[in-house]
Amino acid sequence: MTTGPHIPQERKLVTAIPGPKSQELIKRRSDAVSAALGMAIPVVVEKAGGGVIVDVDGNSIIDMGAGIAVVNVGNSADRVVKNVQEQVSAFTHTCFMIAPYMGYIEVCEALNRLTPGTHKKKSALFNSGAEAVENAVKIARNFTKRQAVVVFEHGYHGRTNLTMAMTAKNMPYKEGFGPFTPEVYRMPMAYPYRCDSCSGSCKQSVLETVLHKIEKEIGAHNVACIVIEPIMGEGGFIVPCEGFLPGLAKFCSENGILFVADEVQTGFARTGAMFASEHEGIVPDLITTAKGIAGGLPLAAVTGRADVMDAVHLSGLGGTYGGSPIACAAALGAIATIEEEKLVDRANVIGKIMTDALHEMKQKYPIIGDVRGRGAMQAIELVLPGTKEPNSAALASAIKYCQQKGVLILSAGTYGNVIRLLPPLVMPEHLLKEALEILDEALAQA
Ligand SMILES: *Cc1c(COP(=O)(O)O)cnc(C)c1O
């Protein structure tokens, strides 16, 4: 079985963006939906699949965001649809803590098999990335009998109270939502483009500063876990200098601290490996996953060392909906798609096409300060020419231009100046190239 998108794989504009029907429905949105929810593109979706989103006016838009790295296997992927349909008609909910079912167990088996490391692992399932991160911290605190949680500048971990505290950026995630939970300590991040001291290798400098601060300001023996995204997602696709992650992992193992990789955005083939930790041979004690896990259904997981996962007392973990049978059926479909369609390899092919095009654009346009990422998770950081001053005006103009031409592109970054590209891994090559050509035009006029 192949994942055949059931709608034409083309960019096609039949109205301006947004068209009249979308405009009408967006008015209803404004009337009914809290004004606190953002909207990257002002169109209402009718269907989506492969590399496109089709709106209610009939415009077919190239999707370079995959719903924020969620539909890595594409929208309504065949195996996901089939599994979900079968599951919905068999049963919809029993609550795994009341009466277990096989889908949950099979997803845990798959995660234990696919995540880095050959040691004995176990998993627990939840509903969202934030919930997975919260649970990883609960497990780490319970196992270590310590309280401090170490996180990093530019990090993003979610919108619940604990994960807001762990998230670096104030606007829009934290503004006015405090007080935040204590015992969360933020450390400097190795950010090669904006780091004067380390210039690409972090054996010294930032890593040393972080370890020194942990020793002196917290006390390593008080730290339950270090939580870090192997590539910062919302923070702007920051790939830390080589050696930074292994250095942290080594410090953790020497000090009885759990190393938690938040792979909610980087997981499931996105970066050209099943998990981004693999790029530097990291074996996390715990790993959190969500976004790409289930082809769009809400599911998240904590996977890790069996001794750690088993240390929590009976009924200490759980939740009404966590690991819903429908989401688990979807996850098994998504994971089968990733493996059978070799989407890890596809992510590398897509990544190569994107980096080639982006480096070419960098030669032409001095507003591109940096090109970075791994696999199908690539970004450009926009600056004022000749400086490293963030250029958020150019970003807004480029994104708007792309939208008007029928290409959906997402922004990111602490300074709001990063264009991030994370297409579905089933994106047809002709559409990917077309989207990159339009991005090129967008940057030319920005
Ligand atoms: C999106 C994200 C989260 C939060 O996931 P939700 O499902 O939105 O709660 C946590 N960590 C990372 C790295 C993310 O990208």
The ligand as an SDF file (V2000), in Angstrom:
LIG
                    3D

 15 15  0  0  0  0  0  0  0  0999 V2000
    4.7100   21.7130   20.3140 C   0  0  0  0  0  0  0  0  0  0  0  0
    5.7240   21.3770   21.3380 C   0  0  0  0  0  0  0  0  0  0  0  0
    5.3570   21.0550   22.6560 C   0  0  0  0  0  0  0  0  0  0  0  0
    3.9350   21.1410   23.1340 C   0  0  0  0  0  0  0  0  0  0  0  0
    3.1040   20.2290   22.4830 O   0  0  0  0  0  0  0  0  0  0  0  0
    1.5140   20.4250   22.5490 P   0  0  0  0  0  0  0  0  0  0  0  0
    0.9760   19.1870   21.8890 O   0  0  0  0  0  0  0  0  0  0  0  0
    1.2010   21.6830   21.7950 O   0  0  0  0  0  0  0  0  0  0  0  0
    1.1410   20.5260   23.9740 O   0  0  0  0  0  0  0  0  0  0  0  0
    6.3530   20.6740   23.5400 C   0  0  0  0  0  0  0  0  0  0  0  0
    7.6240   20.5970   23.1520 N   0  0  0  0  0  0  0  0  0  0  0  0
    8.0260   20.8900   21.8990 C   0  0  0  0  0  0  0  0  0  0  0  0
    9.4600   20.7730   21.5270 C   0  0  0  0  0  0  0  0  0  0  0  0
    7.0860   21.3010   20.9460 C   0  0  0  0  0  0  0  0  0  0  0  0
    7.4730   21.6180   19.7050 O   0  0  0  0  0  0  0  0  0  0  0  0
  1  2  1  0
  2  3  1  0
  2 14  2  0
  3  4  1  0
  3 10  2  0
  4  5  1  0
  5  6  1  0
  6  7  2  0
  6  8  1  0
  6  9  1  0
 10 11  1  0
 11 12  2  0
 12 13  1  0
 12 14  1  0
 14 15  1  0
M  END
$$$$
